[in-house]
Amino acid sequence: MVRTFLVAVVMGALLGCKGESVEERPNVLMITLDTFRADALGVYGNQKGGTPYLDALAERGTVFENAYTVTPLTIPAHASLMTGVYPPRHGVQGNGDFVLQDAAITIAERMLAIGYRTGASVGAEVTSRHWGFEQGFQEYFDEMNPQGVHAEDRWKVERPAAAVLGDIQKWIGLDSELPWFAWVHLFDAHHPYVPIEP
């Protein structure tokens, strides 16, 4: 429900910019954090100060107080986030057995159609392009370097946040007059969690 609402809010806001030139439209950054609890963020009340960059970004952006997923599985949940429809409608109803079909219309396709540059950088196998998430993205950074990884172990392949963010920062910084829509998916908090130093 909220995923559909998010897509509708973003598209409604942008379509409301019709009078503006494309260059005057706002940039849009969508961040998804796999298995990350909202109450771990300062913006949602955590006083430990462990998320200063996300908190600062939230102060300048839009924060949703209530958000629910259509399913606790990454692939179908992201398919709903990207399309604004429930799993029975887009057809992705589980992890590993379903691919978002080309017939589905994604938010990236809609953004591209109204003049946005589109780019994504993802940190996990479950958000890589072969699940259909690259639809509408002009650039899709998902190189997991799975050399030597057996098919049954592909779920363990991921990219650290530094690589994910580095790719999208370079892409955002490209010389262009067009506004951008970027999706960043971070997987570092997922089990097994390996904290960075310190």
N, C-alpha and C positions, 0 to 999 in steps of 0.2 A: 504494500500500500504506500509506504513512505518513499520507496524507490520510484514508483510511478509518479508520485507527487514531486520528487526532486527533478526528474526529467521534465515534467510539465512546468515547474517553476523556472528552470533554466531556459527552456525554449520559449516560454511566455515572455520572460524578461527580454530575451534577445529579439524576438519577433516584434516586441514593443519598441525596439530601436529602429524601426523601419525608416523614420525620418532622418536618422543619422547616417553619415557615410560609413562604409564598412570600417574605415580607419579609426573612427571615433567610438566604435563598440568596445565594451570591456573585454579584457582577457578573462578566460575561465579556467581555473585549475581544479580538477577533481582528484582527491586523494582517497584511496582505499587502503586500510590497514588490516591485514589478515589476522584474525583472532586477537584483536586488540580491544580491551575493554574501555569504554568511554570514560569511566571514572578514574582511569589512569592519567587522564589529561588534566592539566591545570584549569583549562577553560570549563571543565565539567566539575570542578571543585577539589581536585587533588592538590593539597597544600605542600607536597614534597618538592615541587619545582623541577621535576624530571623531564618536562616537555616544553622548554621555553620557546623554541622556534615554532612549534605548532600552535602554542598559545598566542604568540605574536601574530601569526597568520590569521588565527580566528578573530582577533581583535579588529582586523581590517576587512574581514570577510563576513559571510553568512554562516551562522551556527544554528543547527537544528537541535532543539531541545529533546525531541522524541523521534527516534528512528528505529525502525524494525526491519528485519530482513524477511524475505519470503521463505527462506530455508537456511539452515545453518551450514550448507555446503557451498564452497567457494564458486564453483563453475556455474551452477544454476542461479545463485544469488547475483553474480556479476552479469549474467545474461539478462536478468530482470532489471538490474541497474542500467545496463546499456540500452535496453529496449523500452523500458517502462511498462512491461506486461508480465503477467504471472507465468511460471514454468509450463503449465498445460498449453498456453498460447504460443510461447516461443519454442517449446519442444525440448528444452534442456532440463531434465528432471533428476539428474544425479551427476556425481563426479566420475569422469572417465568413460562413460558410455554414450554421451551425447555431445554433439557439436552444434553451436549456434549456426543455423543455416543462412545462406546468402539472402533468402527471402525476408529475413528479419531486418527491420530498419533500426539502425542504432543512432544514439545521440551524436556520435562522431559523424555519421553520414549526414545527419540534419545540419550539423554545424558547418561541415564542408560545403553543403548546398547553399548556405547563406553567406558564404565568403570568408570563413575562418580557415586558418592553417590548423591542421590537426596532427597531434603527436602523442604517443604513449610510451611509457617506460615501465616495465613490470618486473617484479622480483621473484616470480615462482612459476614452476611448470603449469600450475593450475590456471594461470592467466596468460599463458603463451599463445601465440597466434594460431596454433593448430586446433584450438577450441572455438575458433571463429571470432575472437575478440578484435582482430585487426581491421574489421570492416569499418570503412570510413576514415581510418587513420592513414595519413600520408607517410608518416614515419612510425615504426613500431619496434622499439628496442626490447628484445626478449632473448638475446643470445645467452643461453644458460651453460654453454660449453659442456655438453653432456658426453664427450668422448669417453668411451669405455664404460658408460653406465648402461647396465642391462635394463630392458624394457620394464621389468617389474620394480626397478628401483628409481624410475624416472620421477616419481612423486617427491623424492628427496632432493632434487636439483633445484637450486635457488640462486639468486643474485643478491649480494649485500646491498643495503640502502645506499651506500656511497656510490656504487656503480649505477644503480637505478637513477639516483638524483643527478649524477654527473652527466649521464646521457641526455636527460630532459633539459637540464640547464644549458647545455651546449645548443640543443635544438631551439629552445626559447630565444637564445641569444642570436640566432641567425638574423641577418639583415633583412627585414621585411616590414612593409607598411601595414600588413594585414594583422588583425587581432588573432590570437591563438586560443585554441581549446586543447588543454593537455590533461592526460590521465596518468597518474602515478600510483602504482600498486606496490606497497611495501610488505614484505613477508617476514622480516627479521624476528618479530615477536612470536612467531609460530613455533610450536613444539617440534623438535627439541630446541629450546632457546639457548643460544650461545651468546652471552652478553659480551659487548666490546669493553675494552679497558677504558677507564678505570672501573 
